[in-house]
Amino acid sequence: MEFINSKKGQFAFGVLAGLTAVVLAMSGNPKNMAICVACFIRDMAGSMKFHTAAVVQYFRPEIVGFVLGSFIISNFTKEYKATGGSSPVIRFFSGVAMMIGALVFLGCPLRMIIRMSAGDLSAYVGFIGLLAGIATGIFFLKRGYSLEKKVEIKKENGYIFPAVLVLLLILSATTGLFAASQKGPGSVHAPLLISLAGGIVFGIVAQRARMCFAGSFRDILLMKNFELATPIFGIFIVMLIYNLATGNFKFVAYGPIAHPQVIWNILGLYVVGLAGILIGGCPLRQLILAGQGSSDSVIAVLGMFVGAGVAHNFNLAGAAAAKATATAPAAAGGPGINGQIATIICIIFLLIVGFIGSKKES
């Protein structure tokens, strides 16, 4: 236990998580999206026809694995506890906002780190927004921000979400009820069993390391504590070595399935960072907490699923930039006017949540 809680142990967890991402990339997942919580939930939402964007529809086993891994290890270590009752409506719509922000940027903070390890400069720009959102959240925390206290509930409540995900995965693999992309990012994936196994391993690691992109940088900015950031640094190092070894590393304005629209890269991840602080965890952390019994995090995850559907049904998501070809002109990418307006609305909503949830100065 001492090693696990040490910086060396945390870094080892990050290395293992990074190696898991490498295996998934080498097994068929998009190399610049080996693991991306937002993108994978978007694909799953599409497979269940929450949206009809044909190029991003696939029931990603990794998401099921994240939740299962957390569920299994938290039960084994006696950390599993079913809780709920803390501002479900705020958590739901914050989950919606978090997903919209991530899809404007075209990735969650985990994919941001993976893109950064490949030399994608637009991801470094987005990182500025993530830090700014976290800093804004810290401002509210210092003013006394909090949601209602969670309460312990019957443990069976925490079993339902993992069980439903497993059932949906079985149905997706054995029936024709789910949509599946024939081209585009949704059509690029590792074999089901490898994806599921990789997700379980990653979920176990993330639960044991308390991996959270919002929480780690919050601790750095608020307390100069780098402990939670250590596993994230481990992921970055492993992915950097992988990208250098395979020739995928190159400094470019934007990588595959990304865009160079500076302001919207910043504001997209600003939403994710701020929402992550206000509801107590980034998209990855919400999945891990859902696996270890938090009904509040299940509500946030359901909000992310709905947010993915809303983003693609109403043209809010950013588009990937593209260079000119012999048959098509160059495309700047980024969000259209709908996505830009939605991003501003999400920021306003989260700021209102922050101010309302803050205690008044005496």
Disulfide bonds with the S-S distance in Angstrom:
none
